[in-house]
Amino acid sequence: MKQLKLMAVIFTASWLFLAGCKKESIKDPGSNTLTIQGEVNGAAVDSDQISAAIQSMIDEGNTLFPGSLEQIRQKSLELQSRQHPEYLDMVLNTFNVAPTPCNSNTALRQWLAEERTGWTSAMITGANSADMFNLPANYALVFENSSEGQYHGLNGEYTQTMNKSYKDLRRFWNIQSDDIVLTAMHGNILTDYDKVYNTYRVAYELNHATADFFATRVTNLLNTYPLFRNGDHPMFTFNAFAYSGYNSPSLTIPKKIIMGDGIMEGYAAVGFEDVAPQAILAHEYGHHVQYALNLIPPVRNSETIRKIELMADAYSAYFLSHARGAAMQWKRVQLFLEVFFNIGDCSFTSNNHHGTPTQRMAAAEWAYSLANDAQKQGHILTTEEFTALFNQVYPDLVLQ
């Protein structure tokens, strides 16, 4: 698994952060496992005591397994670099929202912030100490290696839409796609000790004792805090990303598109259930178009990342509005333009900057017009032709 460091990556993000002060812990009599006593029927027992227990768990982990938290942090950063950091940033920003001249406080971001109402600092610290916000994505990245038997959405409500859209995308774009796996990211894996343990062992490269310690910690945290919804809280799966694949003698990960339950739940909550799953999937498929055309530079900065993302928005919008793609009508087109607007950000100097809300909508509008105004409505531009046209208009798009 150490060879993961050599994989080609698109994005970089930082996630794990720890806080708290050392206090007295709560021990389960007769057990070597640290447990937490917390909320009963939604009522907090003693927040100071819970905070002390959380910090004691972190301290005990450092004592029993020196360097384990740093190893988790480093491996998490490596794995996150294969994902979409703007979604992770949206989760993180609900804990620290600051106004900016570019207003990125869209409906989706507001909903996400409201969803974490009632979360305490102890909850956040505990979840981060076990890297719970990334565990479902990393499990899917390493272990979900087939499209067969996948369901999308908490209750499978998006499965049919995902499968049909994926089939249509493969037919629409002229790239080799038989080896791309469409899979799902579910937060309920956090309730499965074996899946969490195996993720720590393989993805994070922890030894048996350390992996067991942290897998047990996740179970304890879920049992302590009902607000985590047994892993079904959208915070844990608010992500979707494309992956270019990896092969080594010890590990094979196919090309993938991974769709999180949380991101689709969020868009449904703000009124885009009819279009967001297709739009996000088509955006991620656009990254595989970029992989196929070798459009992703080995060294990236805020400008190259923004171009990559706006191009993927355009690929998505062209497919969604094309007569031989998803063939969406104008009202639905308006909805998917709002989808792209809602994931814009204002982190201009960050290497994770994906374009402002206005720029992302502008890229989608341009692609819609390209499909809608075409003289030959049945003609599909090749990936090479479409990319060449996008490169011509890109300087104007970023002026929006």
C-alpha positions in Angstrom: 0.0 0.0 0.0 3.0 2.3 0.4 3.1 2.5 -3.4 -0.1 4.6 -3.2 2.3 7.6 -2.8 3.3 7.1 -6.4 -0.2 7.3 -7.8 -1.2 10.1 -10.1 -3.4 12.6 -8.2 -5.7 15.5 -9.1 -6.5 17.3 -5.8 -4.9 18.0 -2.5 -6.7 18.7 0.8 -6.0 18.8 4.5 -8.5 17.5 6.9 -7.5 16.1 10.3 -7.4 18.5 13.2 -7.3 17.8 16.9 -8.3 19.9 19.9 -9.0 19.6 23.6 -7.2 19.5 26.9 -6.1 16.5 29.0 -8.6 15.5 31.6 -9.8 12.4 33.5 -11.0 9.5 31.3 -13.9 7.2 31.7 -13.0 3.5 31.7 -15.3 0.5 31.2 -14.7 -1.7 34.2 -13.1 -5.0 33.3 -12.1 -3.9 29.9 -9.0 -2.6 28.2 -11.2 -0.6 25.8 -11.9 3.0 26.6 -15.6 3.8 26.2 -17.6 7.0 26.5 -20.7 7.9 28.3 -22.7 10.5 26.5 -26.1 11.5 25.3 -29.1 9.5 26.5 -32.3 10.1 24.5 -30.7 13.2 23.0 -29.8 14.7 26.4 -26.2 15.4 27.2 -25.0 13.8 30.4 -21.9 15.9 31.2 -20.2 17.7 28.3 -17.0 18.3 30.3 -16.8 14.7 31.2 -17.4 13.6 27.6 -14.8 16.1 26.4 -12.3 14.6 28.9 -13.1 11.1 27.7 -12.6 12.0 24.1 -9.2 13.6 24.8 -8.3 10.7 27.0 -9.0 8.4 24.0 -6.7 10.5 21.9 -4.0 10.5 24.6 -4.3 6.8 25.1 -4.0 6.1 21.4 -0.8 8.2 21.4 0.6 6.3 24.4 -0.3 2.8 23.3 0.5 3.4 19.6 3.1 6.2 19.3 2.8 8.0 16.0 -0.5 6.4 15.0 -2.4 9.7 14.8 0.3 11.2 12.6 0.2 8.1 10.4 -3.5 8.3 10.0 -3.2 12.0 9.2 -0.6 11.5 6.6 -2.4 8.5 4.9 -5.6 10.4 5.0 -4.0 13.3 3.2 -2.7 10.9 0.5 -6.1 9.3 0.0 -7.9 12.7 0.0 -5.7 13.8 -2.8 -7.6 11.5 -5.0 -10.9 13.1 -4.1 -12.8 16.3 -4.5 -11.5 18.6 -1.8 -14.1 21.3 -2.4 -16.7 19.0 -0.9 -14.5 18.3 2.1 -13.9 22.0 2.4 -17.7 22.6 2.5 -18.0 20.2 5.4 -15.0 21.8 7.3 -16.3 25.3 6.6 -19.6 24.6 8.4 -17.4 24.8 11.6 -15.8 28.1 10.7 -17.9 30.2 8.2 -16.4 33.6 7.4 -17.8 36.1 4.9 -15.8 36.9 1.8 -16.2 39.4 -1.1 -17.1 36.5 -3.3 -20.3 35.1 -1.7 -20.1 31.3 -1.6 -22.8 30.9 1.0 -25.1 29.1 -1.4 -28.2 27.1 -0.4 -26.3 23.9 -0.3 -23.6 25.2 2.1 -26.4 26.7 4.3 -28.2 23.3 4.4 -24.9 21.5 5.3 -24.3 24.0 8.2 -27.8 23.5 9.5 -27.4 19.7 9.4 -24.7 19.9 12.0 -26.7 21.9 14.5 -26.2 20.6 18.0 -22.7 19.1 17.3 -20.3 19.8 20.1 -16.6 20.4 20.0 -16.2 16.9 21.6 -18.1 15.3 18.8 -16.0 17.1 16.1 -12.7 16.3 17.9 -13.7 12.7 18.4 -14.7 12.2 14.8 -11.6 13.8 13.5 -9.3 11.8 15.8 -10.6 8.7 14.0 -10.7 10.4 10.6 -14.4 9.4 10.4 -15.2 12.1 7.8 -12.9 10.3 5.4 -13.4 6.6 6.3 -16.4 5.9 4.0 -14.6 7.5 1.0 -11.4 5.6 1.7 -13.3 2.3 2.2 -15.0 2.8 -1.2 -11.7 3.8 -2.8 -9.9 0.6 -1.8 -12.6 -2.1 -1.4 -15.6 -1.3 -3.7 -14.1 -2.5 -6.9 -17.2 -3.6 -8.9 -20.3 -1.8 -10.2 -22.3 -5.0 -9.6 -24.7 -4.9 -6.6 -24.2 -1.2 -5.9 -27.0 0.9 -4.6 -27.0 4.7 -4.6 -28.7 6.9 -1.9 -29.4 6.0 1.7 -32.2 3.7 0.6 -31.2 3.1 -3.0 -33.4 5.8 -4.3 -30.9 7.0 -6.9 -29.7 3.6 -8.1 -31.8 3.5 -11.3 -30.9 7.1 -12.2 -27.2 6.5 -11.6 -27.1 3.3 -13.7 -29.0 4.8 -16.6 -27.0 8.0 -16.6 -23.7 6.0 -16.4 -24.8 3.9 -19.4 -25.7 7.0 -21.4 -22.4 8.7 -20.5 -20.4 5.7 -21.8 -22.3 5.8 -25.0 -22.1 9.6 -25.4 -18.3 10.3 -25.0 -15.8 8.7 -27.3 -13.4 7.3 -24.7 -12.6 3.8 -23.6 -14.8 3.2 -20.6 -15.4 -0.5 -20.0 -12.9 -0.5 -17.2 -14.5 2.4 -15.2 -16.3 1.2 -12.1 -19.3 3.2 -10.8 -19.6 2.7 -7.0 -21.2 4.3 -4.0 -20.0 5.7 -0.7 -22.2 4.9 2.3 -21.7 6.2 5.8 -23.2 3.1 7.3 -19.9 1.3 6.8 -18.9 3.1 10.0 -21.2 0.7 12.0 -19.4 -2.3 10.5 -16.3 -3.0 12.7 -14.7 -5.3 10.1 -15.0 -2.8 7.3 -13.6 0.0 9.4 -10.8 -2.2 10.7 -9.9 -3.4 7.2 -9.8 0.3 6.0 -7.4 1.2 8.8 -5.2 -1.9 8.0 -5.1 -1.6 4.2 -5.7 2.1 3.4 -4.0 3.6 6.4 -1.4 0.8 6.8 -1.9 0.4 10.6 -0.9 -2.7 12.3 -3.5 -5.1 13.9 -3.5 -3.6 17.4 -3.7 0.0 16.2 -6.4 -0.7 13.6 -8.4 -2.6 16.3 -8.0 0.4 18.7 -9.3 2.9 16.2 -12.1 0.7 14.8 -13.3 0.3 18.4 -13.1 4.0 18.9 -15.4 4.6 15.9 -18.0 2.1 17.4 -17.8 3.9 20.7 -18.3 7.3 19.1 -21.4 6.2 17.1 -22.9 4.7 20.3 -22.2 7.9 22.2 -23.6 10.4 19.8 -27.0 9.8 18.2 -26.5 13.0 16.2 -24.0 11.0 14.1 -27.0 8.9 12.9 -25.1 5.7 12.9 -22.9 7.1 10.1 -25.8 8.2 8.0 -25.2 11.9 8.7 -24.4 13.6 5.3 -21.2 15.0 6.8 -19.6 11.5 6.4 -20.4 11.1 2.7 -20.6 14.6 1.4 -18.3 13.8 -1.5 -18.0 12.5 -5.0 -14.8 11.9 -7.0 -13.2 10.2 -10.0 -10.1 8.0 -9.7 -7.7 7.1 -12.4 -6.8 3.6 -11.1 -3.8 1.9 -9.7 -1.9 -1.3 -10.2 0.9 -2.9 -8.1 1.9 -6.5 -7.2 0.1 -6.2 -3.9 -2.9 -3.9 -4.8 -5.1 -3.2 -7.7 -7.7 -0.4 -7.7 -9.6 0.1 -11.0 -10.7 3.4 -12.5 -13.6 4.6 -10.5 -16.4 7.1 -10.0 -17.5 7.2 -6.4 -20.7 8.9 -5.4 -21.5 9.7 -1.8 -24.9 9.5 -0.2 -24.5 12.8 1.6 -23.9 15.0 -1.5 -27.0 13.7 -3.1 -29.0 14.1 0.0 -27.9 17.7 0.3 -28.9 18.6 -3.3 -32.3 16.9 -2.8 -32.9 18.9 0.3 -32.4 22.2 -1.6 -34.6 21.2 -4.5 -32.3 19.6 -7.0 -33.1 16.0 -6.6 -34.4 15.8 -10.2 -31.0 16.7 -11.7 -28.1 16.8 -9.3 -27.3 13.1 -9.3 -26.9 13.1 -13.1 -25.0 16.4 -13.1 -22.5 15.3 -10.5 -22.0 11.9 -12.2 -21.5 13.6 -15.5 -18.9 16.0 -14.0 -17.0 13.1 -12.5 -17.1 11.2 -15.8 -15.7 14.4 -17.4 -12.6 13.8 -15.3 -12.2 10.4 -16.9 -12.4 12.2 -20.3 -9.5 14.3 -19.1 -7.6 11.2 -18.0 -8.1 9.7 -21.4 -6.9 12.8 -23.2 -4.0 13.3 -20.8 -5.3 16.8 -19.9 -4.3 16.8 -16.2 -0.8 18.2 -15.7 1.5 16.4 -13.2 2.1 19.7 -11.3 -1.0 21.7 -10.4 -1.8 25.0 -8.8 -5.0 27.0 -8.2 -5.2 28.0 -11.9 -4.8 24.6 -13.4 -7.2 23.1 -10.9 -9.8 25.7 -11.7 -9.4 25.0 -15.4 -9.7 21.2 -14.9 -12.9 21.7 -12.8 -14.6 24.3 -15.1 -13.9 22.0 -18.0 -15.5 19.0 -16.2 -18.5 21.3 -15.5 -18.7 22.0 -19.2 -18.4 18.3 -20.2 -21.3 17.6 -17.8 -23.6 20.4 -19.0 -23.0 19.5 -22.7 -24.1 15.9 -22.0 -27.0 16.9 -19.9 -28.5 19.3 -22.5 -27.6 17.5 -25.7 -30.4 15.8 -27.6 -28.5 12.6 -27.7 -27.3 12.9 -24.1 -29.7 13.4 -21.2 -31.8 15.7 -23.4 -33.0 17.8 -20.4 -35.7 20.4 -21.1 -35.1 24.1 -20.2 -36.6 23.9 -16.7 -34.3 21.1 -15.8 -31.4 22.8 -17.5 -32.0 25.8 -15.1 -31.8 23.4 -12.2 -28.5 21.8 -13.3 -27.0 25.3 -13.8 -27.9 25.9 -10.1 -26.2 22.7 -9.2 -22.8 24.0 -10.5 -23.4 27.4 -8.9 -23.9 25.7 -5.5 -20.5 24.0 -5.5 -18.5 27.1 -6.4 -16.0 28.5 -3.9 -14.2 31.7 -3.1 -10.8 30.2 -2.1 -8.9 32.2 -4.7 -5.4 31.5 -3.4 -6.0 27.9 -2.5 -4.7 25.1 -4.7 -8.1 23.5 -4.2 -9.9 26.5 -5.8 -12.4 25.1 -8.3 -13.9 28.3 -9.6 -16.4 30.8 -8.1 -20.2 30.1 -8.2 -20.5 32.5 -11.1 -17.6 30.9 -13.1 -19.0 27.4 -12.6 -22.4 28.5 -13.8 -20.8 30.3 -16.7 -19.0 27.2 -17.9 -22.2 25.2 -17.7 -24.2 27.9 -19.6 -21.6 28.0 -22.3 -21.8 24.2 -22.8 -25.6 24.3 -22.8 -25.6 27.0 -25.5 -23.1 24.9 -27.5 -25.5 22.0 -27.5 -28.7 24.0 -27.8 -27.5 26.2 -30.7 -25.9 23.5 -32.8 -27.1 23.4 -36.4 -26.9 19.6 -36.3 -28.8 18.7 -33.2 -28.0 15.0 -33.5 -24.2 15.5 -33.9 -22.0 14.9 -30.8 -18.7 16.7 -30.7 -15.8 14.4 -30.0 -13.9 14.9 -26.8 -11.1 16.4 -28.7 -13.3 18.9 -30.6 -15.2 19.9 -27.4 -12.0 20.4 -25.5 -10.5 22.6 -28.2 -13.6 24.8 -28.2 -13.5 25.0 -24.4 -9.9 26.1 -24.4 -10.8 29.0 -26.8 -13.6 30.4 -24.5 -11.9 29.6 -21.1 -10.2 33.1 -20.8 -13.6 34.7 -21.0 -15.2 32.3 -18.6 -12.8 33.2 -15.8 -13.7 36.9 -16.2 -17.2 36.2 -15.0 
